[in-house]
C-alpha cells in the first residue's frame, strides 16, 4: 500500500502552489501523518540517491517539491524576476520579522524615519500583512510576516530566523 501512495504524494507536491502540511497531505491521501512523514522521507532519499534535480524541502510549515539550489543558473532565464526590495523595505522587513507583531509607529521609532511606503510595498508583495490591532488609542494595525515571507527566505517557521548579532559595545566613552 505504501508504494502505491508515493506516486499520488509526489503528484500533490508537484502541483501544489504552496507548501502542504503533513496533515493536509494525510487528509488528501486518506492516511496517517506518520505514514506521510515516512513516504516524504523515502522520496527525499530516492531523489538524493539518483541525483535528481528535484528535492522535497520543509518550508512554511509544510512540504514543497522544488529544484536543487545548485541548478539555479540553468533556471534563471525561465523564472520571473522577483524584483528587488529597496534598502528601506529590507530594514522594515527585518524589524517586522524580529519584533512581530509590531505597529508602524514602533517600526518608525526603530528606524527614525517614516516607513509607510516601505510597509506598503511589503504588504503589496505579501511578505508582511496586518495581523491584528493594538489595544491602544487609535487601535493601530499590528504587522507580521506571512507564509510568502517564509517561503521566499526558505524558512519553515519564524523561529528559524538566525539570531540577531549582539550590539557592539559603545566605544565613544573610552
Buried (B, 14 or more C-beta within 10 A) or exposed (E): EEEEBBEBBBEBBEEBEEBBBBEBBBEEBEBEBEBBBBBBEBBBEEBEEEEEEBBBBBBBBBBBBBBBEEEEEEEEEEEEEEEEBEEBBEBBBEBBBBBBBBBBEBBBEBBEEEBEEBBBBBBEBBBBBEBEEBEEEEEBBBBBBBBBBBBBBEBBEEEEBEEEEEEEEEEEEE
